[in-house]
């Protein structure tokens, strides 16, 4: 089955999953309400619960789901679906509050019925999820603590929502609807057990050891990991993995990093890390012999996704060079004769990690490297400033407009590069973008 067919199949499955609660409700005995507006509010509530339940599947990292799209795209979809779920919850509550206030009962949780208090708890939890995720950096929430908060709010919120639906019982008195919500609850618990126990258990049985820590320009360090159990399966160049370093895999201390070594260099894998926060600052200082755990590989930002391409255009900024390095090393190992042009954007020459490695690769494969520096040294004779349509036009081959154009780096860089490429006649479908910051 082709990747496009799998994408269509999964996209079609999502509305089917979301519609299932309504189909079950409609086939049961009709419950008399207070007219269309009241039933619309109930529909918003059930829709919100269906979307919230789907969120657990989106973040469980099921490879069959993530592979056709790339898990970075799945996580972005998860983000906007969460906002949509909160909107449905607020619409459900708002209609009742303004037009059917008696259905809400008293708001004081000490006096209100428990099932209605559960609903308000769920609403607060999901609102907290969205606010802390969207404003995490503004709130200065460290990534590790945010993850613990995120998981706790999700579990409490969804559990409270299920309790609310079953406790109210208005649309769940029929045995078939009770069976539906029982199935939803069991499925939710099964996913939770797999993500928090099953998957970490597999990682615990397959540890990795840090065998080298190599410093590069720009503050980037390469950690070389050697498997003590099973190596990575179905690894493709340009993919990434979640790393847990010197901690238990049952915790929430994992972070995603690109696997900068190609599959041909296995079974060892190399992760390229730049000190940008608490975890990465510790990771770049890790010593040989440290125990690590990997969950991966994930992602579709790979030359293997384009086996029939005539060549490749790559645009990287800063540490966004790491998936490009993996793909270029794979081309070198495979003696791939296809041409590649890499635009590598940095603030200074010292920030250009792997510049020596790129120079060596350009001597072995058909690779043209175009360095673009915002603050070049005095004797610099290359491109300066920020990447622009003029710079791209100077170096893009005439026949490259339909080649895959692979972008990875800070969002302002990739957004601007995409617009410039479109102006130069590159088709939208020829541009792929690795999401640089998923959270």
MIZAKOL-254813 format. One line per 5 residues: number of its first residue (from 0); their letters; for each residue y negated, z negated, x of C-alpha. Coordinates in steps of 0.25 Angstrom, whole numbers, m for minus. Last residue first. Layout:
NUM) a) Y,Z,X  ...
# end
This chain:
438) xxxxx) m87,m86,24  m82,m72,27  m91,m70,39  m88,m57,47  m83,m49,35
433) xxxxx) m76,m37,43  m83,m25,38  m77,m11,35  m86,2,34  m79,15,31
428) xxxxx) m79,13,16  m94,12,16  m94,26,22  m102,28,35  m114,37,33
423) xxxxx) m124,31,43  m131,24,32  m117,17,28  m116,13,43  m130,7,43
418) xxxxx) m127,m1,30  m113,m6,36  m120,m10,49  m131,m18,42  m120,m26,34
413) xxxxx) m111,m28,47  m123,m33,55  m129,m42,44  m114,m48,41  m111,m52,55
408) xxxxx) m100,m44,62  m89,m35,59  m90,m20,55  m79,m9,55  m83,5,52
403) xxxxx) m70,13,49  m72,28,53  m78,36,42  m92,38,48  m86,40,62
398) xxxxx) m87,55,64  m101,54,70  m98,43,80  m106,31,78  m115,27,90
393) xxxxx) m129,31,87  m128,30,72  m123,15,74  m135,12,82  m145,19,72
388) xxxxx) m138,13,60  m141,m1,67  m134,m12,75  m144,m22,79  m153,m22,91
383) xxxxx) m148,m14,104  m138,m3,107  m135,m2,122  m143,m1,134  m144,m15,138
378) xxxxx) m151,m19,151  m160,m29,145  m149,m36,137  m147,m33,122  m152,m42,111
373) xxxxx) m147,m36,98  m136,m29,105  m127,m17,100  m115,m14,108  m109,0,105
368) xxxxx) m94,0,109  m87,14,109  m72,13,108  m62,24,111  m52,15,117
363) xxxxx) m50,9,132  m64,9,138  m70,4,125  m60,m7,125  m65,m12,138
358) xxxxx) m80,m12,134  m76,m19,121  m69,m30,129  m81,m32,138  m90,m33,125
353) xxxxx) m80,m43,119  m91,m52,114  m105,m46,113  m114,m58,112  m118,m57,127
348) xxxxx) m124,m43,124  m133,m49,114  m135,m50,99  m122,m42,96  m117,m29,89
343) xxxxx) m105,m22,93  m104,m7,88  m90,m2,90  m86,12,90  m71,16,89
338) xxxxx) m64,29,92  m49,30,89  m40,31,101  m31,19,97  m24,15,109
333) xxxxx) m17,4,101  m21,m7,110  m35,m2,111  m37,0,96  m32,m14,94
328) xxxxx) m42,m19,104  m53,m12,96  m48,m18,83  m48,m32,89  m61,m30,96
323) xxxxx) m67,m25,83  m62,m38,75  m69,m47,86  m82,m39,86  m88,m47,74
318) xxxxx) m90,m58,85  m104,m52,86  m107,m39,78  m97,m28,76  m97,m14,71
313) xxxxx) m85,m5,73  m83,10,70  m69,15,71  m62,28,73  m53,39,66
308) xxxxx) m48,29,55  m34,31,50  m29,17,53  m41,10,47  m36,m4,43
303) xxxxx) m30,m5,56  m43,m4,63  m45,m18,57  m55,m26,49  m44,m29,38
298) xxxxx) m43,m44,39  m33,m55,41  m23,m59,52  m21,m71,49  m21,m86,49
293) xxxxx) m21,m91,63  m18,m105,68  m22,m111,82  m17,m121,92  m26,m122,105
288) xxxxx) m18,m119,118  m30,m113,125  m43,m120,122  m53,m118,110  m68,m117,113
283) xxxxx) m70,m104,105  m63,m111,93  m72,m123,93  m85,m115,92  m78,m107,82
278) xxxxx) m74,m118,73  m88,m124,73  m96,m111,72  m100,m98,78  m92,m99,91
273) xxxxx) m86,m85,92  m71,m82,90  m62,m70,94  m47,m73,90  m37,m67,99
268) xxxxx) m22,m65,94  m9,m67,102  3,m59,96  m4,m50,99  m13,m40,107
263) xxxxx) m9,m28,98  m14,m35,86  m28,m34,91  m36,m46,97  m49,m50,90
258) xxxxx) m42,m58,79  m55,m61,71  m57,m75,67  m56,m83,54  m57,m98,54
253) xxxxx) m47,m109,51  m51,m124,50  m46,m126,35  m34,m135,38  m19,m132,37
248) xxxxx) m20,m123,49  m21,m136,57  m32,m136,68  m33,m131,83  m38,m118,78
243) xxxxx) m36,m112,64  m40,m97,65  m40,m87,53  m37,m73,57  m44,m60,59
238) xxxxx) m41,m45,59  m47,m34,68  m34,m29,73  m22,m30,63  m12,m42,63
233) xxxxx) 0,m40,54  6,m53,58  m1,m63,67  9,m70,77  20,m80,72
228) xxxxx) 21,m93,80  14,m98,92  4,m87,91  m6,m85,103  m21,m85,101
223) xxxxx) m31,m80,110  m45,m85,106  m56,m76,110  m70,m82,111  m83,m76,108
218) xxxxx) m96,m82,113  m103,m69,114  m95,m64,126  m81,m68,127  m73,m81,129
213) xxxxx) m57,m80,129  m49,m92,123  m34,m91,126  m21,m95,122  m25,m102,109
208) xxxxx) m11,m105,102  m7,m100,88  1,m108,77  11,m102,68  18,m113,60
203) xxxxx) 5,m119,57  0,m105,52  11,m105,42  8,m119,37  m7,m115,36
198) xxxxx) m3,m103,26  6,m112,17  m3,m124,17  m18,m121,13  m17,m107,10
193) xxxxx) m3,m107,3  m5,m120,m4  m18,m115,m10  m12,m102,m14  m1,m109,m21
188) xxxxx) m11,m119,m28  m19,m107,m33  m6,m101,m38  m2,m113,m45  m15,m115,m52
183) xxxxx) m16,m101,m56  m2,m102,m62  m5,m115,m69  m18,m108,m74  m9,m96,m80
178) xxxxx) 2,m105,m86  m9,m113,m93  m14,m99,m99  0,m96,m103  2,m109,m110
173) xxxxx) m10,m108,m118  m19,m120,m117  m27,m114,m105  m39,m108,m112  m45,m121,m117
168) xxxxx) m37,m130,m108  m49,m137,m102  m40,m144,m92  m32,m132,m87  m45,m124,m85
163) xxxxx) m52,m136,m78  m40,m140,m69  m40,m125,m64  m55,m126,m61  m53,m140,m54
158) xxxxx) m42,m134,m45  m51,m122,m42  m62,m131,m38  m54,m141,m30  m47,m131,m22
153) xxxxx) m59,m122,m20  m68,m134,m16  m59,m139,m6  m56,m125,0  m71,m123,2
148) xxxxx) m74,m137,7  m64,m136,18  m68,m122,21  m83,m126,22  m79,m137,32
143) xxxxx) m73,m127,41  m84,m117,40  m95,m127,43  m105,m128,31  m119,m125,35
138) xxxxx) m124,m125,21  m130,m111,24  m117,m107,31  m109,m111,19  m118,m106,8
133) xxxxx) m109,m96,2  m97,m104,4  m103,m117,1  m109,m112,m12  m96,m104,m17
128) xxxxx) m87,m116,m15  m96,m126,m20  m98,m118,m33  m83,m118,m34  m82,m133,m32
123) xxxxx) m93,m136,m42  m86,m127,m53  m73,m133,m51  m78,m147,m52  m85,m142,m65
118) xxxxx) m72,m137,m70  m65,m150,m67  m75,m158,m74  m72,m150,m86  m57,m153,m85
113) xxxxx) m60,m168,m83  m68,m169,m96  m82,m174,m93  m86,m188,m92  m86,m192,m78
108) xxxxx) m88,m177,m74  m102,m177,m81  m103,m163,m87  m100,m167,m101  m92,m157,m109
103) xxxxx) m92,m142,m104  m88,m137,m118  m100,m143,m124  m109,m135,m116  m105,m122,m122
98) xxxxx) m117,m113,m120  m124,m117,m108  m114,m125,m100  m102,m117,m105  m108,m104,m101
93) xxxxx) m112,m110,m87  m99,m115,m84  m91,m102,m85  m103,m94,m79  m103,m104,m67
88) xxxxx) m88,m103,m66  m89,m87,m66  m100,m88,m55  m91,m97,m47  m80,m87,m48
83) xxxxx) m89,m76,m44  m94,m83,m31  m79,m86,m27  m76,m71,m29  m88,m68,m20
78) xxxxx) m82,m76,m9  m67,m72,m11  m72,m57,m10  m78,m61,4  m65,m68,7
73) xxxxx) m56,m56,3  m65,m46,11  m63,m55,24  m48,m55,20  m47,m40,22
68) xxxxx) m46,m31,10  m32,m26,10  m27,m38,18  m33,m49,10  m24,m49,m2
63) xxxxx) m10,m47,5  m15,m56,16  m17,m68,7  m28,m75,14  m29,m87,3
58) xxxxx) m44,m84,1  m43,m74,m9  m31,m80,m16  m39,m93,m18  m51,m86,m23
53) xxxxx) m42,m80,m34  m42,m94,m41  m57,m94,m41  m58,m81,m48  m48,m85,m59
48) xxxxx) m55,m98,m61  m69,m91,m62  m62,m81,m72  m57,m93,m80  m71,m99,m81
43) xxxxx) m78,m86,m84  m68,m83,m95  m71,m97,m101  m86,m94,m101  m83,m81,m108
38) xxxxx) m75,m88,m118  m87,m97,m121  m97,m85,m122  m87,m77,m131  m86,m88,m142
33) xxxxx) m83,m103,m142  m69,m103,m139  m56,m100,m147  m44,m99,m138  m36,m86,m139
28) xxxxx) m21,m89,m137  m16,m83,m124  m17,m69,m119  m32,m70,m116  m30,m82,m107
23) xxxxx) m19,m75,m99  m27,m62,m97  m40,m71,m94  m32,m78,m83  m27,m65,m77
18) xxxxx) m40,m58,m76  m44,m64,m62  m30,m60,m57  m31,m46,m62  m46,m45,m57
13) xxxxx) m40,m48,m43  m28,m39,m43  m36,m26,m44  m43,m29,m31  m30,m33,m25
8) xxxxx) m23,m19,m29  m36,m11,m24  m35,m18,m11  m20,m15,m9  m22,m1,m13
3) xxxx) m33,1,m3  m25,m6,8  m13,4,6  0,0,0
# end
